Amino acid sequence: MERRPLLAGNWTMHTTIAEAEALAVAIAQTAIPADRDVMLAPPFTALAAVGKVLAGSPVLLGAQNVCWEPKGAFTGEISPPMLRDAGCTLVIVGHSERRHIFAETDAMINQRVAGAIRHELVPLLCIGETLAEREAGLTFQVLERQLREGLKDIVLSGAGQLVVAYEPVWAIGTGRTATVDQAQEAHRFVRGVLLTMYEKNIATQIRILYGGSVNPDNVDALMAQDDVDGALVGGAALKAESFCRIINFK
Ligand code: PGA
């Protein structure tokens, strides 16, 4: 069975509510090929407004992080039911900015993945090595650790419950994309680790996105790789024109 491509826009800490609505309207108005999924992840403050814009469109709403508890004294956190209430079906977890700027650990990310799945949100688990780790030859070791710890005790009944995003930290927001060979090599490795963790029919169907300076000029070559099942896009997702070109990759 073919894996259905997912093109995901991570708006990071950008857009006012009005800007978010306008961007969502522009994206929802473009023709999206029926063979692929599209997700927008605006900041929390714009989720409800963008959710209204996307109601009735095939474009999916995602959030940029999620707490593991449904409610309680967790100042500054947003719960899975709150995201569901705003219209989200997916949520980014373990983004490198969460790991490296906000010191989120694999154990914390594992709790977030579990919390999302418990509430029927699909976690988009981000993993990726830093430049120092790549140069020290540790890429595979880091990816394997982030996968095994991030997915510790996570039982899946179907491949649709999880998305993995490989985002080399040195390629995020830097304009420096991994080569198609580097991306494919990492994705194949990730697929191999998933095959040791889950039944074959699940592991072979989990989508693995590439992220890190994806743009209209490199998306076609990246998407042509066997194990690249989509893209997690930051900067180029903030302009309707460039994101729509990415959605329409060839
Ligand atoms: P970028 O960001 O596309 O700007 O490199 C990727 C991301 O934020 O996940």
Residues whose N, C-alpha, C, O or C-beta is under 5 A from the ligand:
A	BS01	PGA	N10 A171 I172 G173 T174 G211 G212 S213 V214 L232 V233 G234 G235 A236
